[in-house]
């Protein structure tokens, strides 16, 4: 496992986001996964909006 240096402020934020005695690495994984899921959902919703918009203009 690699070691990285982060600011005290970021470290405190990570501690706040921890669930119970969760390892900081697990907190990072969970938060990053949540961010990815949100980004994918946003992209899918945008594409769906375009499909609906295009289908209405074609009708």
PLY file of the C-alpha trace (Angstrom):
ply
format ascii 1.0
element vertex 59
property float x
property float y
property float z
element edge 58
property int vertex1
property int vertex2
end_header
0.00 0.00 0.00
1.29 3.46 -0.83
1.50 6.25 1.69
0.38 9.75 0.80
0.60 13.00 2.71
-2.54 15.09 3.12
-3.34 18.28 4.97
-4.64 18.19 8.52
-7.90 19.70 7.26
-8.44 16.92 4.73
-7.55 14.31 7.35
-10.16 15.76 9.72
-12.74 15.66 6.89
-11.94 11.99 6.29
-12.28 11.19 9.97
-15.69 12.89 9.94
-16.81 10.74 6.98
-15.74 7.46 8.60
-18.44 5.01 9.59
-17.60 3.60 13.01
-14.05 2.29 13.19
-13.77 2.07 9.41
-10.24 2.33 8.02
-9.48 5.59 6.24
-8.68 3.61 3.07
-12.19 2.10 3.17
-13.68 5.56 3.72
-11.84 6.82 0.65
-13.00 3.84 -1.43
-16.61 4.34 -0.35
-16.57 8.08 -0.98
-14.90 7.68 -4.38
-17.37 4.98 -5.40
-20.26 7.21 -4.33
-18.82 10.05 -6.42
-18.47 7.77 -9.45
-22.03 6.50 -9.08
-23.34 10.06 -8.88
-21.34 11.06 -11.96
-22.60 8.07 -13.94
-26.18 8.73 -12.85
-25.88 12.36 -13.89
-24.51 11.36 -17.29
-27.26 8.77 -17.84
-29.95 11.28 -16.89
-28.50 13.81 -19.31
-28.50 11.25 -22.13
-32.08 10.24 -21.32
-33.15 13.88 -21.41
-31.55 14.20 -24.85
-33.36 11.08 -26.10
-36.70 12.39 -24.84
-36.03 15.83 -26.32
-35.08 14.33 -29.70
-38.09 12.02 -29.75
-40.45 14.94 -29.07
-38.90 17.06 -31.82
-39.15 14.15 -34.30
-42.85 13.60 -33.63
0 1
1 2
2 3
3 4
4 5
5 6
6 7
7 8
8 9
9 10
10 11
11 12
12 13
13 14
14 15
15 16
16 17
17 18
18 19
19 20
20 21
21 22
22 23
23 24
24 25
25 26
26 27
27 28
28 29
29 30
30 31
31 32
32 33
33 34
34 35
35 36
36 37
37 38
38 39
39 40
40 41
41 42
42 43
43 44
44 45
45 46
46 47
47 48
48 49
49 50
50 51
51 52
52 53
53 54
54 55
55 56
56 57
57 58
